[in-house]
Amino acid sequence: MERRNAWLSYKEAEETEMEKLAKAYREFLDKGKTERECVAEIVKEAEAAGYESLESKLEKGEKIKAGDKVYAVGMKKIVALFHVGTEELSGGMSILCAHIDSPRLDVKQNPLYEDTDLAYLDTHYYGGVKKYQWVTLPLAMHGVVAKKDGSIVEISIGEDAEDPVLYITDLLIHLSGKQLQKKAAEVIEGEMLDILIGSRPLAELPDDSKKDAVKQNVLKILNEKYGIEEEDFLSAELEIVPAGKARDCGLDRSMIAAYGQDDRVCAYTSLAAMLEMEETPKRTGCCLLVDKEEIGSVGATGMQSRFFENSVAELLDGMGCYSELALRRALRNSSMLSSDVSAGYDPAYGEAFEKKNAAYLGRGIVLNKFTGARGKSGSNDANAEYVARVRRIFDDHNVAFQTAELGKVDFGGGGTIAYIAALYGMEVIDSGVAVLSMHAPWEVTSKADVYEAYKAYKAFLLDA
């Protein structure tokens, strides 16, 4: 059942639409390299499309009704958008859910130190990474510093052409004979991922204070530019990510290379599909974009939190029909596409894949009936009836799609948020874009797959 390459079916008008989407997607990636930045951009685009804050509407005592477009935000890192339909919410929703966090390096709470006239920031990696991939790259710092007076300082260093970049060193090849004998997992250890941020000492220090003169110069720069002191690192959320803009990839410009495509490729296409729902739907549409998936969907902004459940409860209350039973029914009767990426088949590493059940770049959105590791451990396994319904929707709307597993059995595996949503009793299946070099600092996707995902999510919101 080999699936046809989607590129072969496009006419000129569709290629134009695909390129327009790809450009907007690259711009979204450049604006949103952290969860906070993503949520800020999502809210901006949602409001431009006519969405209003659910909290604001409820505070004003406005009743929520069919046709209303509202959004809810949690801790600036998780967001849910609702386009209220004409049918009762207890009948369920059509939900697109993706995550907006990505693997990265987080600056520790007590990070700044100097060693041999070089200043560093200590980090702790976030999510599953091959640590050796993060050295000798131009890096940027994004995030916020929360000061004791309640003010928030936004930080972005390394993206502007005039900005300096940050860097993690590696041992030169001439001296690395012993290093190269190590296993790949041990070549670069977690505590070696320290960020080089300075080498110039502060000249005006007295002689008895020049031991940490480079560190003092870094602190002086941070204070002059951002008004922060060393202790402010204690209440900071600073993320180290690859510097640079998303780019077209390949001489034929058929692909996109960028940081954070897992899972912002599904988040953006879900958002774009949601914002283009202009007519009032029968069934309420929802786009839920969550944090912390890469570390188990934990915390107040992860899928395991009550944020989504609470938002639906507030929505029901705003409609004047809240009850515990109505909430349970709304969640149970919903249908979800857990929009997360899949491992794209890479012929350079073909031994890791089972070719009949692999995802291929250019063949459309990927349906993963199950994920998990080895004996499907930790996976949601979608019902056959639901898979058939999703197939019908995609076929009816001329969406190119394929099915896949996450590599060979017993080779490894991974999970998504699907099993968490399924706890409510709703139908859920994983569906997303195939990615090459997943979790690397730069990942690659096909423009055709990005476009087909967008088409698939639009179709689902219309017909699920």
Secondary structure, DSSP 8 states (H G I E B T S, - for coil): -----GGGG--HHHHHHHHHHHHHHHHHHHH-SSHHHHHHHHHHHHHHTT-EEHHHHHHTT----TT-EEEEEETTTEEEEEE--SS-GGG--EEEEEE----EEEEEEEEEEEETTEEEEEEEEESS--GGGGTTS-EEEEEEEE-TTS-EEEEEES-STTS--BB-----GGG-TTGGGS-HHHHS-GGG--EEEE----TTS-GGGGGGHHHHHHHHHHHHHH---GGGGGGEEEEEEE-S--EEESTT--EEEETTHHHHHHHHHHHHHHHT--S--SS-EEEEEEB-GGGTS-STTBTTSSHHHHHHHHHHHHHT---HHHHHHHHHT-EEEE---EEB--GGGGGGS-GGG-B-TTS-EEEES--EETTTBT-----HHHHHHHHHHHHHTT--EEE--SSSTTS-EE--SHHHHHTTT-EEEEEE-EEBSTTSSSEEEEHHHHHHHHHHHHHHHHH-
